[in-house]
């Protein structure tokens, strides 16, 4: 690279340091980002699958409960009596009122023209003729006038009317049984309850909508209420029929689903009891009373039902929580404007919101699983799906959470990394500049020495500023100038420095062997005791204190621990971040190595308490101790380190990881050696290669 070769040494050094540092930041950030996404995705997959399974059981149990209730109420003596009474009274209406006067006819026509049809048009946008829905029979018109038109309660509260005060058979039956059925509907959460005679006449309903007193075999023959009635009428006692949701005109085109059961008096079929399912109750089950966050679905998660037509069978969370965002989102997905307007008018996404993606397709094929798909709002989501076991309908269930919410912590991490990286690059640039100048300072001084030597200054000396190649070159220069005057002193100084460095980095026995020239040191000890100490809250300390003060606190703590190791005959192996590893009985065989470690651990707790008092901080320790065999030795060539390995070390680390703060936790092996000296309290098991019982030292 010609352009690189033209750079000064200082510029080259800065470039290399920056390249290595920035490359390291990129690699670490990428690995953290990738690992974080993977961990979060795995966690949410398990959570969503569990939530979906729980909600599936809940909704299946809800429909099974409905079936059981209908079976019971359809066979009770009071229901049988009511069915017979209403059927008989319905037939007698014609005898008791063989004609309907003009007042009733006009009143009923006005109701359809001025109340029902305008409300229907407002909710559906369809232009309809009110005469289409006007009952054709005298009985229907009479009963609808008396119980709907003359009903003093507004639409939606018609069930509060007990009935006219006349003495007709129908009025008497209504006053007797209506309070009972109204209470059943209210307490069990139905939308409506119907009694239908063998001729298909709706002889009774709780809500008194326009299906009351009409025939299901003629004008309403195509409705799903007629369908469920016909199915139930053909069956034996105890059978429960169900039909899926359809837009139901009598309920102002709201989505309606029905269940029905035949009513038998002995072996005689006397009619059919049907219920209209409450959309609110289904939504209550699916949304957990709109407590999605409490159910573990976060800010964007939801669980919903989808029918075989790929339309929703429960309401959308977004529509319930934020209608404006919902309608804007589905409009952006090119949803049909008619569907959007229907959802807006009916105030529900049931039967109007299509959910069409791979997860729903797989569930409709009978598969269960989890996948990343685009949801009905056009947003990427993690979706856990499964088919449902609800007799009479072919529904599936899906639990979804937005990918943006799942990976929000990773996105925050990425932003922080970018900000930190920018700051680090600036600091690294300054450090690189300083290091390059520091590196070149000996070169410049040596160059000046050669220049002065060329001018005849034979006694010139250059100060040795570094113990590296440049330092060696400077020493060679000084040696040339001073001959052999300081050779012995330099060699002695070098030996002392090496000795001090070895003793600082390694145990004395290891340092001695290294001085003798051993390149690779490997030792095995069959019986030692290992202690792992993890200093807790240091991360919070670095956030609360200035970096220098935080490091001073840690240095005080580590220095005190180092002094404690010497006083107890314990060998410090290494300090990594907030972890401290020490061992007893390794370099020097000791019969009481376990006791020394416990005493050292106890003093460590006193040390951290002292540091907390002096520095007014709140550091804590988790301490794990295990005894057994280890392998120890040196690793590396340029930067030699001394470390220990083996199951004993791993187990001590596991014990530490599970330990409570400011307590000493040991394995059963340690208890066996020290049971006569200390009191131990059993706690829990830790998984290693096998379950290990763990004990706390009472101190």
C-alpha positions in Angstrom: 0.0 0.0 0.0 2.1 3.0 -1.3 -0.2 5.5 0.4 0.2 3.8 3.8 4.0 3.6 3.3 4.1 7.3 2.9 2.6 7.9 6.3 4.8 8.8 9.3 5.3 6.1 11.9 3.1 8.1 14.3 0.3 8.1 11.7 0.7 4.4 11.1 0.6 3.6 14.8 -2.6 5.7 15.2 -4.2 4.0 12.2 -3.5 0.5 13.5 -4.6 1.2 17.0 -7.9 2.8 15.7 -8.5 -0.1 13.3 -8.0 -2.8 16.0 -10.1 -0.9 18.6 -13.0 -0.1 16.2 -13.0 -3.6 14.8 -13.2 -5.0 18.4 -16.1 -2.7 19.2 -17.9 -3.8 16.0 -17.4 -7.5 16.7 -18.5 -7.3 20.3 -21.5 -5.1 19.5 -22.6 -7.5 16.7 -22.3 -10.6 18.9 -24.2 -8.9 21.7 -26.9 -7.8 19.3 -27.2 -11.2 17.7 -27.2 -13.1 21.0 -29.7 -10.7 22.5 -32.2 -11.1 19.6 -31.8 -14.9 19.8 -32.4 -15.0 23.6 -35.4 -12.6 23.4 -37.0 -14.6 20.6 -36.6 -17.9 22.4 -38.1 -16.4 25.6 -41.1 -14.9 23.8 -41.7 -18.1 21.8 -42.0 -20.1 25.1 -44.2 -17.4 26.7 -46.5 -17.0 23.7 -46.9 -20.8 23.3 -47.8 -21.1 26.9 -50.3 -18.1 26.8 -51.9 -19.5 23.6 -52.3 -23.0 25.2 -53.8 -21.5 28.4 -56.2 -19.2 26.4 -57.2 -22.1 24.2 -58.1 -24.2 27.2 -60.1 -21.3 28.6 -62.2 -20.7 25.5 -62.8 -24.4 25.0 -63.9 -24.7 28.6 -66.1 -21.7 28.1 -68.0 -23.3 25.2 -68.1 -26.7 27.0 -69.7 -24.8 30.0 -72.3 -23.3 27.7 -73.2 -26.7 26.3 -73.5 -28.2 29.8 -75.7 -25.2 30.9 -78.0 -25.5 27.9 -78.3 -29.3 28.4 -79.3 -28.7 32.0 -81.7 -25.8 31.5 -83.3 -27.5 28.4 -84.3 -30.5 30.5 -85.5 -28.8 33.7 -89.2 -29.1 34.6 -89.6 -25.3 34.6 -88.2 -25.0 31.1 -90.5 -27.8 29.8 -93.5 -26.2 31.5 -92.6 -22.8 30.1 -92.2 -24.3 26.6 -95.6 -25.9 26.7 -97.2 -22.8 28.3 -95.8 -20.4 25.7 -96.6 -22.7 22.8 -100.2 -23.1 24.0 -100.5 -19.4 24.7 -99.0 -18.5 21.3 -101.7 -20.6 19.6 -104.4 -19.0 21.7 -103.4 -15.5 20.8 -105.3 -15.7 17.5 -108.5 -16.8 19.4 -108.2 -14.1 22.0 -107.5 -11.4 19.3 -108.8 -12.6 16.0 -107.9 -9.3 14.4 -105.4 -6.5 14.9 -106.8 -3.0 15.0 -105.5 -0.1 12.9 -103.8 1.5 15.9 -101.6 -1.6 16.5 -100.9 -2.0 12.8 -99.9 1.6 12.3 -97.9 1.6 15.5 -95.9 -1.5 14.5 -95.4 0.0 11.0 -94.1 3.2 12.5 -91.7 1.3 14.8 -90.1 -0.5 11.8 -90.1 2.7 9.7 -88.9 5.2 12.3 -86.9 3.1 14.8 -85.7 -0.3 13.6 -84.8 0.4 9.9 -83.0 3.8 10.6 -80.9 2.1 13.2 -80.2 -0.8 10.9 -79.3 1.6 8.0 -77.0 3.5 10.3 -75.1 0.4 11.3 -75.0 -1.3 7.8 -75.3 1.6 5.3 -77.8 -0.5 3.4 -81.0 1.0 2.0 -83.9 -1.3 3.0 -87.7 -1.1 2.9 -89.3 -1.3 6.3 -92.2 -3.3 5.0 -89.8 -6.2 4.3 -89.4 -6.8 8.0 -93.0 -6.1 9.0 -94.5 -9.4 10.3 -97.2 -10.9 8.1 -99.3 -12.8 10.6 -101.8 -11.4 13.1 -100.2 -13.3 16.0 -96.7 -11.9 15.2 -98.0 -8.3 14.8 -100.1 -8.5 18.0 -97.3 -9.8 20.2 -94.6 -7.5 18.7 -96.8 -4.5 19.2 -97.6 -5.4 22.8 -94.0 -6.5 23.8 -91.9 -4.3 21.5 -93.8 -1.2 20.5 -95.8 -0.7 23.7 -92.7 -1.7 25.7 -91.7 1.5 27.6 -88.1 0.6 27.7 -85.6 1.8 25.0 -84.0 -0.5 22.5 -81.4 -2.6 24.3 -83.5 -2.7 27.5 -86.7 -4.2 26.2 -86.1 -7.3 28.5 -87.0 -5.2 31.5 -90.7 -5.2 30.5 -92.7 -7.8 32.4 -95.6 -7.6 29.9 -99.1 -6.1 29.6 -101.5 -6.3 32.5 -104.2 -8.1 30.6 -105.4 -11.6 31.4 -104.5 -13.4 28.2 -102.9 -16.7 28.5 -99.7 -15.3 26.9 -99.4 -12.4 29.3 -99.9 -14.7 32.3 -97.2 -17.1 31.0 -94.9 -14.2 30.2 -95.3 -12.6 33.7 -94.6 -16.0 35.3 -91.6 -17.2 33.3 -89.9 -14.0 31.9 -88.2 -13.0 35.2 -86.7 -16.5 35.5 -85.3 -16.6 31.9 -84.1 -13.0 32.2 -82.1 -13.9 35.3 -80.6 -16.9 33.5 -79.5 -14.6 30.7 -78.0 -12.0 33.0 -76.2 -14.4 35.4 -74.9 -16.8 32.7 -73.8 -14.0 30.3 -76.0 -14.9 27.3 -77.1 -12.2 24.8 -80.6 -13.7 24.4 -82.6 -16.8 25.1 -85.4 -18.2 22.8 -88.2 -20.8 23.1 -89.3 -22.1 19.7 -92.3 -24.4 19.1 -92.4 -27.4 16.8 -93.8 -25.2 14.0 -90.7 -22.9 14.1 -92.4 -20.0 15.8 -90.2 -18.0 18.3 -92.9 -18.1 21.0 -90.6 -16.3 23.5 -87.4 -14.4 23.7 -85.8 -12.4 26.5 -84.4 -9.4 24.5 -87.6 -8.8 22.4 -85.8 -8.1 19.2 -87.7 -8.4 15.9 -87.1 -12.2 15.7 -89.7 -12.4 18.6 -93.0 -14.0 17.5 -91.8 -14.7 14.0 -91.4 -18.0 12.1 -88.0 -19.5 11.5 -89.4 -21.6 8.6 -90.5 -18.8 6.4 -89.2 -15.2 6.5 -86.1 -16.0 8.6 -85.5 -19.5 7.2 -82.1 -18.5 6.0 -80.8 -17.2 9.3 -78.3 -19.1 11.4 -80.9 -19.2 14.2 -83.2 -21.1 11.9 -80.3 -23.4 11.0 -79.5 -24.2 14.6 -83.2 -24.7 15.4 -83.6 -27.2 12.5 -80.5 -29.1 13.6 -81.6 -29.3 17.3 -85.2 -30.3 16.3 -84.0 -33.4 14.6 -81.9 -34.7 17.6 -82.5 -36.6 20.8 -82.7 -35.1 24.2 -79.4 -33.8 25.5 -78.1 -32.9 22.1 -76.6 -29.3 21.7 -76.4 -27.8 18.3 -74.2 -24.8 17.5 -73.8 -22.5 14.5 -71.0 -20.1 13.7 -71.3 -16.3 13.6 -73.2 -14.6 10.9 -74.5 -11.0 10.6 -77.9 -11.2 12.3 -80.5 -8.7 11.1 -82.8 -8.8 14.2 -79.7 -7.7 16.3 -79.2 -4.8 13.9 -76.8 -6.9 11.7 -74.4 -7.5 14.7 -72.5 -10.8 14.5 -74.4 -13.6 16.2 -73.8 -17.2 17.0 -76.3 -19.6 18.5 -76.6 -22.8 20.5 -79.8 -24.9 20.8 -81.1 -28.0 22.4 -84.4 -29.9 21.9 -86.9 -29.9 24.8 -88.6 -33.2 25.5 -91.5 -33.9 27.8 -90.8 -37.6 28.3 -90.5 -38.9 24.8 -92.5 -36.0 23.2 -90.6 -33.2 21.5 -92.3 -30.0 22.7 -89.9 -27.4 21.3 -86.4 -26.1 21.2 -84.5 -23.8 23.5 -81.8 -21.6 21.9 -79.4 -19.0 23.2 -77.6 -16.2 21.3 -74.0 -16.1 22.4 -72.7 -12.9 23.9 -69.9 -11.3 21.9 -68.9 -9.4 25.1 -68.4 -12.7 27.0 -66.3 -14.2 24.3 -64.2 -11.0 24.2 -64.0 -11.0 28.0 -62.4 -14.5 27.9 -60.1 -13.7 25.0 -58.9 -10.4 26.3 -58.8 -11.3 30.0 -61.2 -8.4 30.7 -58.9 -6.2 28.5 -56.0 -6.8 30.8 -53.5 -7.8 28.2 -50.5 -6.6 30.1 -51.5 -8.5 33.2 -51.9 -11.6 31.1 -48.2 -11.3 29.9 -48.9 -9.9 26.4 -47.1 -6.6 26.9 -48.1 -3.4 25.1 -48.9 -5.0 21.7 -49.8 -8.6 22.3 -53.2 -10.1 21.8 -55.0 -13.5 21.5 -57.9 -13.8 19.1 -60.1 -16.3 17.3 -60.4 -16.9 13.6 -63.1 -18.8 11.7 -62.8 -21.1 8.7 -63.5 -18.1 6.5 -60.3 -16.4 7.9 -62.4 -13.8 9.6 -62.0 -12.9 13.3 -64.4 -14.4 15.8 -63.2 -12.2 18.7 -62.3 -8.5 18.7 -59.0 -6.9 17.9 -57.1 -5.4 20.8 -56.0 -2.4 18.7 -59.6 -1.6 17.8 -60.6 -1.7 21.4 -57.6 0.3 22.7 -56.8 2.7 19.9 -59.5 2.8 17.2 -57.8 5.6 15.2 -54.6 3.7 14.9 -56.5 0.5 14.0 -58.5 2.1 11.2 -55.4 3.9 9.8 -53.5 0.6 9.9 -56.1 -1.5 8.1 -56.7 1.2 5.6 -53.0 1.0 4.7 -53.3 -2.7 4.1 -55.8 -2.1 1.3 -58.7 -3.6 3.3 -62.0 -3.1 1.5 -63.6 0.2 2.4 -66.9 -1.5 2.9 -65.4 -3.8 5.5 -63.7 -0.9 7.2 -67.0 1.0 7.4 -68.8 -2.1 8.7 -66.3 -2.5 11.5 -66.7 1.2 12.3 -70.5 1.0 12.4 -70.9 -2.3 14.2 -68.0 -1.5 16.6 -66.5 -4.9 16.3 -64.0 -6.6 14.1 -65.8 -10.0 14.3 -66.8 -11.3 10.8 -65.3 -8.2 9.2 -61.5 -8.3 9.9 -59.7 -10.8 7.7 -56.6 -12.5 9.1 -54.7 -14.1 6.3 -51.2 -15.3 6.9 -49.1 -18.5 7.1 -49.8 -19.0 10.8 -53.6 -19.0 10.4 -53.3 -21.2 7.3 -51.2 -23.8 9.2 -53.7 -23.7 12.2 -56.6 -24.3 9.8 -54.7 -27.3 8.5 -54.7 -28.7 12.0 -51.1 -27.7 12.9 -49.8 -26.0 16.1 -46.7 -24.0 16.2 -45.1 -20.5 16.2 -43.9 -18.4 13.3 -43.0 -14.8 12.3 -45.7 -13.4 10.0 -47.3 -10.2 8.9 -50.4 -9.6 10.9 -53.7 -8.1 9.8 -52.3 -4.6 10.5 -49.4 -5.1 8.1 -46.9 -5.4 11.0 -44.4 -8.2 11.6 -45.4 -10.3 14.6 -44.4 -13.5 16.4 -47.6 -15.6 16.2 -48.3 -18.8 18.2 -51.2 -20.7 16.6 -53.3 -23.8 17.0 -56.6 -25.3 16.0 -59.4 -25.3 18.6 -61.6 -28.2 19.7 -65.1 -26.6 19.8 -67.8 -28.8 18.5 -69.9 -27.2 15.7 -67.4 -24.7 14.5 -64.0 -24.8 12.8 -62.0 -22.1 14.6 -58.3 -21.5 15.3 -56.6 -19.4 17.9 -53.5 -17.2 17.6 -51.4 -15.3 20.2 -49.3 -12.5 18.8 -46.8 -9.9 19.9 -45.2 -7.2 17.7 -41.6 -7.9 16.8 -40.8 -4.3 17.6 -41.8 -4.9 21.2 -40.0 -8.2 21.4 -36.7 -6.8 20.2 -37.1 -3.3 21.8 -34.4 -4.1 24.4 -32.0 -5.1 21.6 -32.8 -1.9 19.8 -32.1 0.2 22.9 -28.9 -1.8 23.3 -27.9 -1.0 19.7 -28.5 2.7 20.2 -26.5 2.8 23.3 -23.7 0.9 21.7 -23.6 3.4 18.8 -23.5 6.3 21.3 -20.8 4.5 23.4 -18.9 3.6 20.3 -18.8 7.2 19.1 -17.4 8.2 22.5 -14.9 5.4 22.6 -13.6 6.2 19.1 -13.0 9.8 20.3 -11.2 8.5 23.4 -9.3 5.9 21.4 -8.2 8.6 19.0 -6.8 10.7 21.8 -5.2 7.7 23.4 -3.7 6.6 20.1 -2.2 10.0 19.6 -0.7 10.0 23.1 0.6 6.4 22.7 2.1 7.1 19.3 3.9 10.1 20.7 5.0 8.2 23.8 6.2 5.3 21.5 8.2 7.7 19.3 9.7 9.7 22.1 12.6 7.2 22.7 13.2 7.1 18.9 13.5 10.9 18.8 15.8 11.0 21.8 18.0 8.3 20.4 18.2 10.1 17.1 19.3 13.2 19.0 21.9 11.1 20.8 23.4 9.9 17.5 23.5 13.4 16.2 25.4 14.7 19.3 27.7 11.7 19.1 28.4 12.5 15.5 29.4 16.0 16.7 32.0 14.5 19.1 30.2 14.3 22.4 31.6 10.9 23.4 30.0 10.9 26.9 26.5 11.5 25.7 23.9 9.2 27.3 20.3 8.7 26.4 17.7 8.0 29.1 16.0 4.6 28.9 12.3 5.4 28.8 10.9 2.0 28.0 11.7 -1.7 28.6 11.0 -2.7 25.0 12.9 -3.0 21.6 13.5 0.8 21.6 14.7 0.6 25.1 17.1 -2.2 24.1 18.3 -0.1 21.2 18.9 2.8 23.6 20.8 0.5 26.0 22.9 -0.7 23.1 23.7 2.9 22.3 24.6 3.7 25.9 26.7 0.5 26.0 28.6 1.7 22.9 29.2 5.1 24.6 30.2 3.9 28.0 31.8 0.6 26.9 31.0 -2.0 29.5 30.7 0.5 32.4 27.1 -0.2 33.2 26.6 -3.7 31.8 26.5 -5.4 35.2 24.1 -2.8 36.7 21.7 -3.2 33.7 21.8 -7.0 34.0 21.1 -6.8 37.8 18.3 -4.4 37.3 16.7 -6.6 34.6 16.9 -9.6 36.9 15.3 -7.8 39.8 12.5 -6.5 37.6 11.8 -10.0 36.2 11.8 -11.5 39.7 9.3 -8.9 41.0 7.1 -9.4 38.0 7.1 -13.2 38.4 6.3 -13.0 42.1 3.5 -10.5 41.4 1.9 -12.7 38.7 2.5 -16.2 40.0 2.7 -18.2 43.2 6.3 -18.4 44.5 6.7 -22.0 43.6 5.5 -21.4 40.0 7.8 -18.3 39.7 10.7 -20.4 40.9 10.1 -23.0 38.2 9.7 -20.4 35.5 13.1 -18.9 36.5 14.6 -22.3 36.0 13.4 -22.2 32.4 10.3 -24.4 32.4 8.2 -23.3 29.4 5.1 -25.3 30.3 3.9 -25.9 33.8 1.1 -28.4 34.5 0.2 -29.6 38.0 -2.5 -31.8 39.3 -3.8 -31.6 42.9 -6.1 -34.3 44.2 -7.4 -32.4 47.3 -7.7 -28.6 47.3 -10.5 -26.2 48.3 -11.6 -23.6 45.8 -13.5 -20.4 46.6 -15.4 -18.2 44.1 -16.3 -14.7 45.2 -18.6 -12.5 43.1 -18.8 -8.9 44.1 -22.4 -7.7 43.5 -23.7 -4.2 42.8 -20.4 -3.1 41.3 -22.2 -2.3 38.0 -24.5 0.0 39.9 -21.5 1.5 41.7 -19.9 2.5 38.4 -23.2 4.2 37.4 -23.5 6.1 40.7 -19.8 7.1 41.2 -17.2 8.7 39.1 -15.1 6.0 37.3 -11.9 6.9 39.3 -13.7 6.6 42.6 -15.4 3.3 41.6 -12.0 1.9 40.7 -10.5 3.1 44.0 -13.3 1.3 45.9 -12.6 -1.9 43.9 -8.9 -1.6 44.4 -9.3 -1.2 48.2 -11.5 -4.3 48.2 -9.1 -6.4 46.1 -6.1 -5.3 48.0 -7.7 -6.3 51.3 -8.7 -9.6 49.9 -5.1 -10.2 48.6 -3.8 -9.5 52.1 -6.3 -11.9 53.6 -5.2 -14.6 51.2 -1.6 -14.3 52.5 -2.7 -14.3 56.1 -4.8 -17.4 55.7 -2.3 -19.4 53.5 -4.6 -19.1 50.5 -3.4 -18.6 46.9 -5.1 -16.0 44.8 -5.5 -17.3 41.2 -7.0 -14.4 39.4 -9.4 -11.5 39.5 -11.8 -11.2 36.5 -14.2 -8.2 36.5 -16.1 -8.6 39.7 -15.1 -12.2 40.4 -12.3 -13.4 42.7 -10.9 -16.9 42.5 -8.6 -18.4 45.2 -7.5 -21.9 46.2 -5.8 -23.5 49.2 -3.7 -26.6 49.2 -2.4 -26.3 45.6 1.2 -25.1 45.6 1.7 -26.1 49.2 -0.1 -29.2 50.4 -2.2 -28.4 53.5 -4.4 -30.8 55.5 -6.6 -27.9 56.7 -7.1 -26.3 53.2 -10.9 -26.3 53.6 -10.8 -24.5 57.0 -8.4 -21.9 55.6 -10.8 -21.2 52.7 -13.8 -20.9 55.1 -11.9 -18.6 57.4 -10.8 -16.5 54.4 -14.4 -16.4 53.1 -15.6 -15.2 56.5 -13.0 -12.5 56.6 -14.0 -11.5 53.0 -17.5 -10.7 54.3 -16.0 -8.6 57.0 -13.8 -6.9 54.4 -16.7 -6.0 52.1 -18.6 -4.7 55.2 -15.6 -2.5 56.1 -15.3 -1.2 52.6 -19.1 -0.3 52.6 -18.7 1.6 55.8 -15.6 3.5 54.7 -16.8 4.4 51.2 -20.5 4.5 52.0 -21.4 2.0 49.3 -23.5 -1.1 49.2 -21.4 -3.9 47.8 -22.3 -7.5 48.5 -20.7 -10.9 47.9 -21.9 -14.2 46.7 -19.4 -16.9 47.9 -19.3 -20.5 46.7 -16.8 -23.1 48.0 -16.1 -26.7 46.8 -13.3 -29.2 47.6 -11.8 -31.7 45.3 -9.1 -32.2 42.6 -8.0 -29.6 40.1 -5.5 -29.1 37.3 -3.3 -26.0 37.3 -0.8 -24.6 34.9 0.5 -21.8 32.7 -1.2 -20.8 29.5 0.2 -18.6 26.7 3.6 -17.5 25.5 3.7 -13.7 25.1 1.3 -13.0 28.0 1.7 -15.9 30.3 -1.0 -16.5 32.9 -1.5 -19.1 35.6 -5.0 -20.7 36.0 -6.8 -23.7 37.5 -9.4 -26.0 35.9 -11.6 -28.9 36.6 -15.0 -29.9 37.9 -14.1 -28.5 41.3 -13.7 -25.0 39.9 -16.9 -25.3 37.8 -18.9 -26.5 40.8 -17.6 -23.7 43.0 -18.7 -21.3 40.4 -22.1 -22.9 40.1 -22.5 -22.7 43.9 -21.5 -19.0 43.9 -24.0 -18.3 41.1 -26.8 -19.7 43.2 -25.7 -18.3 46.6 -27.6 -15.7 48.5 -25.8 -12.3 48.9 -23.4 -12.0 51.9 -23.5 -15.7 52.7 -21.0 -18.6 52.3 -22.4 -21.6 50.5 -20.5 -24.9 50.4 -21.0 -28.3 48.9 -21.5 -31.5 50.9 -17.8 -32.4 50.3 -16.8 -29.3 52.3 -19.3 -30.1 55.1 -17.8 -33.6 55.4 -14.4 -32.1 56.1 -15.5 -29.3 58.5 -18.7 -30.5 60.2 -16.9 -30.6 63.6 -15.7 -27.0 63.3 -18.7 -25.1 61.8 -22.4 -25.2 61.7 -24.0 -25.8 58.3 -27.6 -25.3 57.2 -28.9 -27.2 54.2 -30.4 -25.0 51.5 -31.0 -26.3 47.9 -29.6 -28.4 45.2 -27.4 -27.1 42.3 -27.3 -28.8 39.0 -23.8 -29.7 37.9 -23.1 -33.1 36.5 -25.5 -34.3 39.1 -27.7 -32.6 41.7 -25.4 -31.3 44.5 -26.9 -30.5 47.9 -25.7 -27.0 49.0 -25.2 -25.8 52.6 -24.9 -22.3 54.1 -22.2 -21.7 56.7 -23.6 -20.3 59.9 -21.2 -17.5 61.0 
